[in-house]
Amino acid sequence: MALPAIAPYPMPTGADLPANKVAWTVDPARAVLLVHDLQNYFLDAFTAHASPVTELLANVGRLKKDCARLGVPVVYSAQPGGQTAAERGLQQDFWGPGLPDDARAKAIAEPVAPGADDTVLTKWKYSAFVRTDLAERMAAQGRDQLVIVGVYAHIGVMMSACDAWMRDIQPFLVADAVADFSAEDHAMALRWAAAKCAVVTTTDRVLEGK
């Protein structure tokens, strides 16, 4: 199955957020920003220059800028192109061969591309923790909060949030800095995360320290 063509839909606002079960707040001394799968291959499924991808990229850029100011580490997940059937595993059955071995497809979108001090992890499964050293990196830095942005909200973003929670890392899912196949999928991911494993928040609230 190839990625679907994603029709434009409005990015959620603060008024659209589900109720959180916990009252955690982002602490710059404890947090890491995870920029999840913002490669051109995944963004090409969206209608260019339309919601939600315009707000997604703008808000990720705002968060990255603030992380640089505050000394918050930024980690990217990026899937490799041209994976073998063995490397794809069961993802092959659900999504086909994945990214082509093409430089543009594999590249992270230019407006939010990694800086010299950022870390890029090779990612293999839905969760950014699987077969990577993300957890070990965070532990070595004494950090136990993960602010998650990127695509797709109801797949890798949600699974990474849940995986963080299972490792006693507090996840924060930034509702207007993620995007999905549809407004319905996006809203479902927010509801599930808020009820089960994460604080669902907005870019403005993170920047304001709320």
KAWO-V421218 format. One record per run of one state. SS is the DSSP state (hx for helix, st for strand, lp for the rest). FROM is the first residue (numbers start at 1). TO is the last residue. If there is no record, write none. Layout:
BEGIN
ss=SS from=FROM to=TO
ss=SS from=FROM to=TO
END
This chain:
BEGIN
ss=lp from=1 to=5
ss=st from=6 to=6
ss=lp from=7 to=13
ss=hx from=14 to=16
ss=lp from=17 to=30
ss=st from=31 to=36
ss=lp from=37 to=38
ss=st from=39 to=39
ss=hx from=40 to=43
ss=lp from=44 to=45
ss=st from=46 to=46
ss=lp from=47 to=52
ss=hx from=53 to=70
ss=lp from=71 to=72
ss=st from=73 to=79
ss=lp from=80 to=84
ss=hx from=85 to=88
ss=lp from=89 to=90
ss=hx from=91 to=95
ss=lp from=96 to=102
ss=hx from=103 to=106
ss=lp from=107 to=107
ss=st from=108 to=108
ss=lp from=109 to=109
ss=hx from=110 to=112
ss=lp from=113 to=118
ss=st from=119 to=123
ss=lp from=124 to=133
ss=hx from=134 to=140
ss=lp from=141 to=144
ss=st from=145 to=151
ss=lp from=152 to=152
ss=hx from=153 to=166
ss=lp from=167 to=169
ss=st from=170 to=179
ss=lp from=180 to=182
ss=hx from=183 to=196
ss=lp from=197 to=197
ss=st from=198 to=201
ss=lp from=202 to=202
ss=hx from=203 to=207
ss=lp from=208 to=210
END
